[in-house]
Amino acid sequence: MHHPPVTLRQVHDDELSSVVDQWEWLQQGGGFAGGRWSQEWALAGLAALQRAELALAEYMDSMYAEVRACSCYVLGSVDVQMCMRPPSLALY
């Protein structure tokens, strides 16, 4: 069964919604004097992408914690201490 992809607009997360709003504002030119593709626009675009990176990482960490909690509950035989540990941030 084919499922359509989930977009950031469909995810109920305030920070991700703000990221989408910021990116759409940039796509419309962002109100910069030099317009789209100016140095100011490029810097704002970089900031928006970095914000998106952090927001997605935070969202995925929260999803991982939810899935791990459910799997620990369902499996029951998993080490409880492992289930209580926060996800590793070593990749960030």
C-alpha positions as MATLAB code, in Angstrom:
seq = 'MHHPPVTLRQVHDDELSSVVDQWEWLQQGGGFAGGRWSQEWALAGLAALQRAELALAEYMDSMYAEVRACSCYVLGSVDVQMCMRPPSLALY';
ca = [
       0.000    0.000    0.000;
       1.412    3.376   -1.018;
       1.246    6.176    1.526;
       1.821    9.811    0.505;
       4.867   11.429    2.112;
       4.367   13.416    5.294;
       5.218   17.086    4.987;
       6.465   19.366    7.737;
       3.089   21.131    7.644;
       1.430   17.891    8.750;
       3.691   17.479   11.788;
       2.297   19.036   14.946;
       5.414   20.781   16.222;
       5.536   24.532   16.802;
       9.234   24.908   15.960;
       8.931   22.941   12.705;
       5.887   25.035   11.755;
       7.917   28.186   12.390;
      10.730   26.820   10.231;
       8.297   26.254    7.362;
       6.894   29.781    7.780;
      10.416   31.233    7.734;
      11.339   29.269    4.604;
       8.150   30.325    2.797;
       8.881   33.960    3.705;
      12.346   33.557    2.188;
      10.902   31.948   -0.950;
       8.839   35.108   -1.425;
      11.960   37.276   -1.217;
      12.042   37.949    2.514;
      11.570   41.684    2.123;
      15.291   42.334    1.631;
      16.342   45.444   -0.284;
      18.501   43.365   -2.626;
      15.677   40.896   -3.155;
      16.008   37.204   -3.555;
      19.572   35.937   -4.009;
      21.116   38.984   -2.324;
      23.790   38.513    0.352;
      21.258   39.274    3.098;
      18.815   36.776    1.636;
      21.538   34.115    1.443;
      22.503   34.648    5.089;
      18.854   34.459    6.145;
      18.529   31.255    4.092;
      21.541   29.749    5.819;
      20.066   30.653    9.213;
      16.731   29.095    8.218;
      18.409   25.863    7.130;
      20.449   25.678   10.322;
      17.268   26.256   12.327;
      15.574   23.484   10.348;
      18.478   21.141   11.073;
      18.192   21.727   14.824;
      14.389   21.531   14.837;
      14.388   18.257   12.900;
      17.049   16.774   15.189;
      15.001   17.721   18.252;
      11.829   16.313   16.718;
      13.531   13.045   15.768;
      14.960   12.730   19.287;
      11.452   13.096   20.700;
      10.100   10.507   18.235;
      12.929    8.124   19.135;
      12.123    8.506   22.842;
       8.446    7.719   22.155;
       9.243    4.640   20.079;
      11.796    3.401   22.596;
       9.338    3.822   25.467;
       6.691    1.869   23.561;
       9.101   -0.909   22.630;
      10.283   -1.200   26.242;
       6.673   -1.491   27.366;
       5.727   -4.035   24.704;
       8.837   -6.194   25.014;
       8.859   -6.103   28.790;
      12.059   -8.124   28.941;
      14.308   -5.267   27.888;
      16.696   -3.827   30.479;
      14.705   -1.136   32.311;
      17.813    1.016   32.817;
      18.361    1.130   29.056;
      14.775    2.252   28.550;
      15.155    5.096   31.035;
      18.343    6.541   29.505;
      17.933    9.604   27.266;
      18.984    9.192   23.624;
      22.628    9.828   22.871;
      23.468   13.253   21.471;
      26.894   12.092   20.319;
      26.038   12.788   16.666;
      25.328   16.461   17.242;
];
